[in-house]
């Protein structure tokens, strides 16, 4: 996630707060399964193995969910930041 967040920092957008707001909005718009996985991983800082136990899923499933969620978040943030680009 830190690599993805680093990429977000370089996206268009006037302020870091706008980018953070976009990230929060995008997390909230994830399907429930992905949103829960992301929140447990990054808010509660659970390791993928701990997530697997908590979610009663195998580790590979959890890793794929996190990977898909990150991809969805990056796509969502890119769209939101493109919409904040000033029009000339």
C-alpha positions in Angstrom: 0.0 0.0 0.0 2.9 2.4 0.7 4.0 2.1 -2.9 0.5 2.8 -4.1 0.3 5.8 -1.7 3.6 7.1 -3.1 2.1 7.0 -6.6 -1.0 8.8 -5.3 1.3 11.6 -4.1 2.4 12.3 -7.6 -1.2 12.4 -9.1 -2.8 15.6 -10.1 -4.7 17.4 -7.3 -4.2 20.6 -5.5 -3.5 19.3 -2.0 -2.6 16.2 -0.1 -5.9 16.6 1.7 -7.7 16.2 -1.6 -5.8 13.1 -2.3 -6.5 11.7 1.1 -10.2 12.5 0.8 -10.2 10.7 -2.6 -8.6 7.6 -1.0 -11.2 7.6 1.8 -14.0 8.0 -0.6 -12.6 5.2 -2.8 -12.2 2.9 0.2 -15.8 3.5 1.2 -16.9 2.7 -2.3 -15.2 -0.7 -2.4 -17.5 -3.8 -2.3 -17.9 -4.9 1.4 -15.5 -7.9 1.1 -12.7 -5.8 -0.2 -13.4 -2.8 2.1 -13.3 -5.1 5.2 -10.1 -6.7 4.1 -8.4 -3.3 3.5 -9.6 -1.8 6.7 -8.4 -4.8 8.8 -5.1 -4.8 7.0 -4.3 -1.1 7.1 -6.3 0.3 10.0 -5.8 -2.6 12.4 -2.5 -3.5 10.8 -3.2 -7.2 10.7 -0.8 -9.4 8.7 -2.2 -11.4 5.8 -2.0 -14.6 7.9 -3.9 -12.9 10.7 -6.5 -11.7 8.2 -6.9 -15.2 6.9 -7.7 -16.4 10.4 -10.0 -13.5 11.2 -11.9 -13.9 7.9 -11.8 -17.7 7.9 -10.2 -17.8 4.4 -6.9 -19.1 3.2 -3.9 -16.8 3.0 -3.8 -16.9 -0.8 -7.4 -15.7 -1.0 -6.7 -12.9 1.3 -3.6 -11.8 -0.6 -5.6 -11.8 -3.9 -8.4 -9.8 -2.2 -5.8 -7.2 -1.1 -4.2 -7.1 -4.5 -7.6 -6.6 -6.2 -8.7 -4.0 -3.6 -5.4 -2.0 -4.2 -6.0 -2.2 -8.0 -9.6 -0.9 -7.5 -8.4 1.9 -5.2 -5.7 3.0 -7.6 -8.2 3.1 -10.5 -10.7 5.0 -8.4 -8.2 7.5 -7.2 -6.8 8.1 -10.7 -10.4 8.8 -11.9 -11.1 11.2 -9.0 -7.8 13.1 -9.5 -8.3 13.3 -13.2 -11.7 15.0 -12.4 -9.9 17.6 -10.3 -7.4 18.6 -13.0 -8.0 22.2 -13.9 -9.5 22.7 -17.3 -7.8 25.3 -19.6 
